[in-house]
Amino acid sequence: MATSLHDAFEEYNVTLDSALVSACTSLCGNFGLDPGRLAAEWEAFAMGKRTMDIEALGEFSAKLSKLKRSVPTSRPQFQTKGGFPLAVTKDTLHQVDARKRPREGDGAAFGTPAAAASRSGAAAQASSPLTTGPSAHYVERKEPGRVESALNAELGIRADVDVIEVDVSEWKAAQGIGRHMWERLEDKALALDRRTHALGLEICASAGIDEPVNVLRPSVEEITAVGRIICDSEGKINPQSVFLETTRASSAGVRIKLELADVPDFVIFRGQVIVVRGTNSRGNAISVREVFTAAPRPPPSPATDGARVLVASGPYTTDDSLTYEPMRDLLAAASRHTAHAILLLGPFVDDAHPSVRDGLLPGYTYEQFFRSKVLGMLHEWLAAQRKNGRTPPTIILAPSPSDMHAHPTFPQGPLDTRGSRSLADPSLISVRNPATFSIGGYVFALSTTDSIKTLSAEECARVSLPPSQREDRLARLCRQVVEQRIFLPVYPPPKDVAVDTVLSLDVGALPVTPHILIFSSELNKFAKVASGVVCVNPGKLVKHMTGGSYALLQIHPKGDASDPSKVELANSIAARTCVQLIRI
């Protein structure tokens, strides 16, 4: 256990002494976490700024205890036609239409729990989170608007850019929403095999190696094998538990052990599609010499004009309020920055918010609350921009699995952006989760499912380079998404994420290599370049009772390719994009 803890925390540049190892061992036992998951949870808690000591671990333990106790014990109910109550959860099967309002006489209403509906009186109304503003922790937050970190800071943010209308078009906007646990096993297996086979052949072609052979036949000569990484046991994968599930076309889908002792450098995780070269002298294990992964595809030709995009990730209100003042502050910041487009990633009605979790939304269903509070504010702000003679930016919404009003299964369909008057605004649109779309000629891709944190907890790496020469770990995690060409590359997915596997392999795949890749992760905010793609995690706009951060992207116009000093600026999106991570 001590060795596993040292290895897991070393990935986050955290060194453990004997006392910290003992304390972390106790945390693993108390909360049923393996070392990798504990390290990932610590990174999310510390946000790269807290130094690990016994006092900090005490606060960390209290947070884990709070999260463990926060699972709601009561569920809203409605009456079926037979008179039997049916519990409604976020995993409700698709035939239960949560958006239909009940008719009179149909029994108890389905929607927001009515446990708090009986609260009345001036005192209850005065203390309601629907009317109470955010706490002093948010109002008195330190240095709002300060740039905390930046990518290509020397490029800066242009001050002479007016808001212009930008074209927003979505790639591969497939219909339908995910249905959790409705897939047939043979459909899942076939979809996984097709993806593995197609990507494996592309890896062989790009690496210039032979096509895969049947691994069931022993061979003392080097062979090529293609497949998907699996683990032979529960828990985090390690070099001794790595198996390769081959494709049906090459080896009838058999699983064979991979011996990685002779491979100096590798990064693997469950579900990763790879090609290996090695010997299979016994017929039951491949002694691997080299591991190949997919090479990034060239992105589409970008536009030549500049663009400015503001990106934020929910939640958008503090834990003690439902007035959405942080969202109002974000829209004010968008006005100051004159953004061409605003990307708002869910959750908007967060299932972890105390009032939402406890059903303290009297008179609202979850969708009515979203329309009234969130869409109502956005529609009013867009109308105010037009009234003042300004061209409003395009606002793009993306749902989150944590949204109480949205379908929870990944991939998710787009949100209904009509306001309380059921009127649509051309400047307010929604995309699905995940989505790939174009803003002003630049390809953006986003996902609100935390694939970066999942990869962080699942990957197993061996790096021979000294620490000073190693690739940045967050950039490496982003690179896995780009190379695997799918938003959620880990398979099986985390147990707390409901995934439609077949639809995820289709809609959840990256149709093209984007110029900008947006993540919504609990890990520390970042802006990195991975395989030529600008990868951004804006951080959470609100962190419980206080403010968080958002991201401002400035893509500068294409430079003059005839000037040798500006060739890189002309040809590379990463070289002409400045990303600022700003406190709300």
C-alpha positions in Angstrom: 0.0 0.0 0.0 2.8 2.4 0.9 4.5 2.0 -2.5 1.2 2.4 -4.4 0.5 5.6 -2.4 3.9 7.0 -3.2 3.5 6.2 -6.9 -0.1 7.6 -7.1 0.8 11.0 -5.4 4.1 11.3 -7.3 2.0 11.8 -10.4 0.7 15.1 -8.8 4.2 16.1 -7.6 3.2 15.3 -3.9 5.8 13.7 -1.7 4.6 11.6 1.2 6.5 11.1 4.5 5.8 8.2 6.8 3.1 10.1 8.8 1.3 11.1 5.6 1.5 7.5 4.3 -0.1 6.3 7.5 -2.9 8.9 7.3 -3.6 8.2 3.6 -3.7 4.5 4.3 -6.4 5.1 6.9 -8.4 7.3 4.4 -8.3 4.5 1.8 -9.7 2.1 4.3 -12.3 4.4 5.8 -13.7 5.5 2.4 -13.0 2.4 0.3 -10.7 4.3 -2.1 -7.7 2.9 -3.9 -4.5 5.0 -3.9 -5.1 6.3 -7.5 -8.6 7.5 -6.7 -7.5 9.0 -3.4 -4.8 11.0 -5.2 -7.2 12.2 -7.8 -9.7 13.3 -5.1 -6.9 15.1 -3.2 -5.9 17.0 -6.4 -9.5 18.1 -6.9 -9.6 19.2 -3.3 -6.2 21.0 -3.2 -6.5 22.5 -6.7 -2.7 22.4 -6.9 -2.3 25.1 -4.2 -2.6 23.3 -0.9 0.4 21.7 0.7 -0.3 18.3 2.0 0.1 18.0 5.8 -1.8 16.5 8.6 -4.0 19.5 9.1 -4.9 19.6 5.4 -5.6 15.9 5.4 -8.0 16.5 8.3 -10.0 19.0 6.2 -9.8 16.6 3.2 -11.2 13.7 5.4 -14.1 16.0 6.5 -14.9 16.8 2.9 -14.9 13.1 2.0 -17.2 12.4 4.9 -19.6 15.2 3.8 -19.7 13.8 0.2 -20.4 10.3 1.6 -23.3 11.6 3.6 -24.7 13.8 0.9 -26.5 11.0 -1.0 -30.2 11.9 -0.9 -32.3 9.4 1.0 -35.7 10.5 -0.4 -37.0 10.4 -3.9 -39.9 12.3 -5.6 -42.8 10.0 -6.5 -45.8 9.9 -8.7 -48.7 7.5 -9.0 -48.8 5.0 -11.8 -52.2 4.1 -13.4 -52.3 1.1 -11.2 -52.1 3.2 -8.1 -48.6 2.1 -7.1 -45.9 4.7 -6.4 -42.9 4.6 -8.6 -39.7 6.2 -7.5 -38.2 8.7 -10.0 -34.5 9.0 -10.1 -32.0 10.5 -12.6 -31.8 7.0 -14.2 -35.5 6.8 -14.9 -36.2 4.8 -18.0 -37.0 6.7 -21.1 -40.7 5.9 -21.2 -41.2 8.0 -18.1 -41.6 11.5 -19.6 -40.4 13.9 -16.9 -41.3 16.9 -19.0 -45.0 16.2 -19.2 -47.0 18.1 -16.6 -49.6 15.9 -14.9 -53.3 16.4 -15.6 -55.9 16.8 -12.9 -56.9 13.5 -11.5 -53.7 11.7 -12.4 -52.6 11.4 -8.8 -49.6 12.9 -7.2 -47.5 15.2 -9.4 -44.2 14.3 -10.8 -41.5 16.9 -10.6 -39.8 18.9 -7.9 -40.4 17.3 -4.5 -43.2 19.1 -2.6 -41.8 18.4 0.8 -41.1 22.1 1.3 -44.3 23.4 -0.3 -46.0 23.9 3.1 -43.4 26.4 4.2 -45.1 29.7 4.5 -45.0 33.0 6.5 -42.8 36.0 6.3 -39.8 34.4 8.0 -39.7 31.4 5.6 -40.1 33.7 2.6 -37.3 36.0 3.8 -34.8 33.2 4.3 -35.7 31.4 1.1 -32.6 30.8 -1.2 -34.8 31.9 -4.1 -34.7 35.5 -2.8 -31.6 35.6 -0.6 -28.4 36.8 -2.3 -25.1 35.0 -2.1 -23.1 35.0 1.2 -20.4 37.3 2.2 -17.8 34.7 1.1 -18.8 35.4 -2.5 -19.6 39.1 -2.2 -16.3 39.8 -0.4 -14.2 37.5 -2.6 -10.6 38.7 -3.2 -9.4 40.3 -6.4 -12.3 39.6 -8.8 -11.2 39.9 -12.4 -7.6 39.0 -11.7 -5.9 36.9 -14.4 -4.6 33.9 -12.4 -2.7 32.2 -15.3 -2.5 32.4 -19.0 -1.4 30.5 -22.1 0.6 32.6 -24.6 0.3 35.6 -22.2 2.7 37.6 -24.5 0.0 37.7 -27.2 -2.5 39.4 -24.9 -6.1 40.3 -25.5 -6.9 42.8 -28.2 -8.7 45.9 -27.1 -10.0 47.0 -30.5 -12.4 44.1 -31.3 -16.1 44.8 -31.7 -18.7 42.1 -31.2 -19.6 40.6 -34.5 -22.0 37.9 -35.5 -20.3 34.5 -35.8 -21.6 31.4 -37.6 -22.1 28.5 -35.3 -22.7 25.1 -36.9 -22.5 21.7 -35.2 -20.7 18.7 -36.6 -22.5 15.4 -36.7 -25.5 16.6 -34.8 -27.0 13.1 -34.4 -30.5 12.6 -33.1 -31.6 10.7 -30.0 -30.4 10.6 -26.5 -28.6 7.9 -24.5 -30.5 5.1 -22.8 -28.6 3.6 -19.9 -28.6 -0.2 -19.6 -30.9 -0.6 -22.7 -28.2 -1.9 -25.0 -27.8 -5.5 -25.9 -24.5 -7.0 -25.0 -23.9 -8.1 -28.6 -24.5 -4.5 -29.8 -22.0 -3.2 -27.3 -19.4 -5.8 -28.2 -19.8 -5.2 -31.9 -19.5 -1.4 -31.6 -16.4 -1.7 -29.5 -14.8 -4.2 -31.9 -15.6 -2.0 -34.9 -13.9 1.0 -33.3 -10.9 -1.0 -32.2 -10.4 -2.5 -35.6 -10.7 0.8 -37.5 -8.5 2.7 -35.2 -6.0 -0.1 -35.0 -5.6 -0.2 -38.8 -5.0 3.5 -38.9 -2.3 3.2 -36.2 -0.6 0.5 -38.3 -0.7 2.7 -41.4 0.6 5.8 -39.7 3.4 3.9 -38.0 4.3 2.1 -41.1 4.1 -1.4 -39.6 2.6 -4.7 -40.7 -1.1 -5.4 -40.2 -2.0 -7.5 -37.1 -1.7 -11.3 -37.1 -3.4 -14.0 -35.1 -2.0 -14.0 -31.6 -3.2 -17.6 -31.0 -0.3 -18.9 -33.0 3.1 -19.0 -31.1 5.9 -17.2 -32.8 9.5 -16.4 -31.9 9.5 -13.7 -34.6 8.1 -10.2 -33.9 4.5 -9.9 -34.5 1.9 -7.1 -34.6 -1.2 -7.2 -32.4 -4.0 -4.7 -32.2 -6.6 -4.5 -29.5 -8.1 -2.7 -26.5 -6.5 -2.5 -23.1 -8.3 -4.4 -20.3 -7.4 -5.3 -16.7 -7.6 -8.8 -15.3 -8.7 -7.6 -11.8 -10.7 -5.0 -10.0 -8.9 -1.7 -9.1 -6.5 0.4 -11.0 -4.6 -1.1 -13.8 -0.9 -1.8 -13.3 1.9 -3.3 -15.5 1.3 -6.8 -14.1 -2.4 -6.9 -14.9 -2.5 -5.6 -18.5 -4.3 -7.7 -21.1 -5.1 -7.0 -24.7 -8.6 -7.8 -26.1 -7.9 -8.3 -29.8 -10.2 -7.7 -32.6 -12.5 -10.3 -34.1 -10.9 -9.9 -37.5 -7.3 -10.5 -36.4 -7.6 -13.0 -33.5 -11.2 -13.8 -32.9 -11.4 -11.3 -30.0 -9.3 -13.4 -27.6 -7.6 -11.8 -24.6 -3.8 -12.2 -24.2 -1.5 -11.0 -21.5 1.0 -8.2 -22.2 4.4 -8.3 -20.6 5.7 -4.7 -20.4 9.0 -5.2 -18.6 11.1 -4.4 -21.7 9.1 -1.2 -22.6 10.9 1.9 -21.3 8.0 4.3 -21.9 4.3 3.8 -22.1 1.0 5.3 -21.0 -2.0 2.9 -20.8 -5.5 2.9 -19.4 -8.6 0.7 -19.6 -10.3 1.0 -23.0 -7.3 2.4 -24.8 -6.8 1.2 -28.4 -3.2 0.4 -29.1 -0.9 -1.6 -31.4 2.0 -3.6 -29.9 5.1 -5.2 -31.4 6.7 -8.1 -29.7 7.2 -11.9 -29.5 4.6 -14.5 -28.6 6.8 -17.6 -28.1 4.4 -19.4 -25.7 1.1 -18.4 -27.4 -0.4 -17.0 -24.2 1.5 -13.8 -23.6 3.2 -11.1 -25.8 6.6 -9.9 -24.6 6.1 -6.3 -25.8 9.0 -4.4 -27.3 7.1 -1.3 -28.5 3.7 0.3 -28.0 2.0 2.4 -30.7 -0.9 4.8 -30.3 -2.8 6.8 -32.9 -1.3 9.9 -34.4 -3.4 13.0 -34.3 -5.2 13.8 -37.5 -4.6 17.3 -39.0 -7.4 19.7 -38.1 -9.6 21.5 -40.7 -8.2 24.7 -42.3 -8.9 27.5 -39.8 -10.3 30.9 -40.5 -8.0 33.9 -41.0 -10.0 36.4 -38.9 -9.7 36.6 -35.1 -12.3 35.5 -32.5 -12.9 36.0 -28.8 -14.8 33.4 -26.8 -15.6 33.4 -23.1 -16.0 29.9 -21.5 -17.5 29.1 -18.1 -18.5 25.9 -16.4 -21.2 25.5 -13.7 -22.5 25.6 -11.1 -23.6 29.2 -11.5 -24.9 30.0 -8.1 -23.6 29.6 -4.5 -24.7 26.9 -2.1 -26.7 29.3 0.0 -28.6 31.1 -2.8 -30.6 30.5 -6.0 -30.5 34.0 -7.3 -27.7 33.2 -9.8 -25.7 36.4 -9.0 -22.4 34.8 -10.2 -24.0 34.2 -13.6 -25.0 37.9 -13.7 -21.4 38.9 -12.9 -20.2 36.6 -15.7 -22.5 38.3 -18.2 -21.2 41.7 -17.1 -17.7 40.4 -17.7 -18.7 39.2 -21.1 -19.9 42.8 -21.9 -16.6 44.2 -20.7 -14.6 41.7 -22.8 -16.8 42.1 -25.9 -16.9 38.4 -26.5 -18.0 37.1 -29.9 -19.4 33.9 -28.3 -20.1 32.7 -24.8 -19.9 29.0 -24.0 -21.8 28.0 -20.8 -21.3 24.4 -19.7 -23.6 22.8 -17.2 -24.7 22.1 -14.5 -27.2 24.9 -14.5 -29.6 23.3 -11.9 -27.0 21.3 -10.0 -28.1 18.1 -8.3 -25.4 18.8 -5.6 -26.9 22.2 -4.6 -28.4 21.7 -1.1 -31.7 23.4 -2.0 -32.1 21.5 -5.2 -31.1 18.2 -3.6 -33.6 18.7 -0.8 -36.4 19.8 -3.1 -36.7 23.3 -1.7 -38.1 24.8 -4.9 -41.7 25.6 -4.1 -43.9 26.1 -7.1 -41.3 24.9 -9.6 -40.4 21.7 -11.4 -36.8 21.5 -12.3 -37.4 22.5 -15.9 -39.6 25.4 -14.9 -36.9 26.6 -12.5 -34.3 26.4 -15.3 -36.5 28.3 -17.7 -37.4 31.0 -15.1 -34.0 31.6 -13.5 -31.4 30.7 -16.1 -33.0 31.2 -19.4 -35.0 34.2 -18.1 -31.7 35.9 -17.1 -30.0 35.1 -20.5 -33.0 36.3 -22.5 -33.2 39.6 -20.5 -29.4 40.2 -21.0 -29.6 39.6 -24.7 -32.6 42.0 -25.0 -30.7 44.6 -23.0 -27.7 44.3 -25.4 -29.9 45.0 -28.4 -31.7 47.9 -26.6 -28.4 49.6 -26.0 -27.5 49.3 -29.7 -25.0 46.5 -29.3 -24.7 43.3 -31.3 -25.2 40.5 -28.7 -22.8 37.6 -28.7 -23.9 34.1 -29.5 -24.6 32.1 -26.2 -24.1 28.4 -26.5 -25.4 26.1 -23.7 -24.3 22.5 -23.1 -26.0 20.2 -20.6 -24.3 18.3 -17.8 -25.1 14.8 -16.3 -25.4 16.7 -13.0 -28.3 18.9 -14.4 -31.6 17.9 -12.7 -33.7 19.1 -15.6 -31.7 17.3 -18.3 -31.6 13.8 -19.4 -28.7 12.3 -17.4 -27.3 9.6 -19.7 -24.2 10.3 -21.7 -24.4 11.4 -24.6 -27.0 14.0 -23.8 -29.3 15.8 -26.1 -29.4 19.7 -26.4 -31.4 21.8 -24.0 -34.6 23.6 -24.9 -33.5 27.3 -24.9 -36.9 28.8 -25.2 -37.7 31.2 -22.3 -40.6 31.4 -20.0 -42.7 32.8 -22.9 -41.7 29.9 -25.1 -39.9 32.2 -27.5 -36.7 31.3 -29.1 -33.8 33.8 -29.5 -31.4 33.2 -32.4 -28.5 34.3 -30.3 -29.2 31.6 -27.7 -28.6 28.0 -28.8 -27.8 24.7 -27.2 -25.6 21.8 -28.3 -25.5 18.3 -27.1 -23.0 16.8 -24.6 -20.5 16.1 -26.1 -20.4 18.3 -29.2 -18.1 19.5 -32.0 -19.1 22.7 -33.6 -17.6 25.7 -35.5 -17.5 29.3 -34.2 -16.5 31.8 -36.9 -14.5 29.1 -38.8 -12.7 27.6 -35.8 -13.6 24.1 -34.7 -14.5 23.7 -31.0 -15.2 20.5 -29.2 -16.5 20.2 -25.6 -17.7 17.7 -23.0 -19.1 18.3 -19.6 -18.4 14.7 -18.5 -15.2 14.8 -16.4 -13.0 12.6 -18.7 -9.8 14.3 -17.5 -10.4 13.3 -13.9 -11.3 9.8 -14.9 -8.2 9.4 -17.0 -6.1 10.8 -14.1 -7.4 8.1 -11.8 -7.1 5.3 -14.4 -3.9 5.8 -16.4 -0.7 3.8 -15.7 2.5 5.4 -17.0 6.2 4.6 -17.1 8.4 7.5 -18.2 12.2 7.1 -18.5 12.9 10.8 -18.9 14.0 12.8 -15.8 11.2 14.9 -14.2 12.5 18.2 -15.7 12.0 16.8 -19.3 8.7 15.0 -18.9 5.6 16.1 -20.6 3.2 18.0 -18.5 0.7 15.5 -16.9 -2.4 17.5 -17.7 -1.3 18.0 -21.3 -0.7 14.2 -21.5 -4.2 13.5 -20.3 -5.6 15.9 -22.9 -3.5 14.2 -25.5 -5.1 10.8 -24.8 -8.5 12.3 -25.8 -7.1 13.7 -29.0 -5.2 10.5 -29.9 -8.1 8.2 -29.0 -10.5 10.5 -30.9 -13.3 10.1 -28.4 -14.4 12.2 -25.5 -14.7 9.4 -23.0 -11.8 7.0 -23.8 -11.9 5.0 -20.6 -13.9 1.8 -20.8 -15.6 0.6 -18.7 -16.7 4.1 -17.8 -16.8 5.2 -14.1 -19.7 3.7 -12.1 -21.1 7.1 -11.3 -21.6 8.0 -15.0 -24.5 6.6 -16.9 -23.3 5.9 -20.4 -25.0 4.6 -23.5 -22.0 2.8 -24.9 -23.2 2.3 -28.5 -24.3 5.9 -28.9 -21.2 7.2 -27.1 -18.9 5.4 -29.6 -20.8 7.2 -32.4 -21.8 10.7 -31.1 -19.1 10.7 -28.5 -16.3 10.4 -31.0 -14.4 13.4 -32.3 -15.4 13.6 -36.0 -12.4 15.9 -36.7 -9.4 17.1 -34.7 -10.6 20.4 -33.1 -8.7 23.6 -32.9 -10.0 24.2 -29.3 -10.9 21.4 -26.9 -13.0 22.4 -23.8 -13.2 20.2 -20.7 -15.4 20.7 -17.6 -13.3 19.0 -14.8 -13.0 19.1 -11.1 -9.3 19.2 -11.4 -7.4 22.5 -11.3 -8.1 24.9 -14.1 -5.6 24.8 -16.9 -4.8 25.9 -20.5 -2.5 23.5 -22.3 -1.4 22.6 -25.8 -1.6 18.9 -26.6 -0.8 17.6 -30.1 -1.3 21.1 -31.5 -4.8 21.4 -29.9 -5.5 24.2 -27.4 -7.1 22.4 -24.4 -8.9 24.4 -21.7 -10.5 23.6 -18.4 -12.0 26.9 -17.2 -12.5 25.7 -13.7 -15.9 25.9 -11.8 -17.5 29.4 -11.8 -18.6 28.8 -8.3 -17.0 26.7 -5.6 -19.7 26.1 -3.0 -19.8 29.5 -1.2 -17.3 31.5 -3.0 -16.3 32.4 -6.6 -14.2 30.4 -9.0 -13.0 31.2 -12.5 -13.7 31.4 -16.2 -11.6 31.4 -19.3 -11.3 34.0 -22.0 -9.9 32.9 -25.4 -8.5 35.3 -27.9 -7.6 33.8 -31.3 -5.6 36.4 -33.1 -5.9 36.9 -36.9 -3.7 35.0 -39.2 -0.3 36.6 -39.6 1.6 37.4 -42.8 3.1 34.1 -44.0 5.6 36.0 -46.2 7.2 37.4 -43.0 9.6 34.6 -41.7 9.1 35.8 -38.2 5.3 35.3 -38.5 5.2 31.9 -40.2 4.3 30.0 -37.0 1.7 32.6 -36.1 0.2 32.2 -39.5 0.0 28.4 -39.6 -0.6 27.4 -36.0 -3.8 28.0 -34.0 -2.0 27.2 -30.8 0.7 29.8 -31.6 -1.9 32.6 -32.1 -4.3 31.8 -29.3 -4.1 33.5 -25.9 -6.1 31.9 -23.0 -6.6 33.8 -19.8 -8.0 32.1 -16.7 -9.7 34.8 -14.7 -11.3 35.0 -11.3 -15.0 35.8 -11.4 
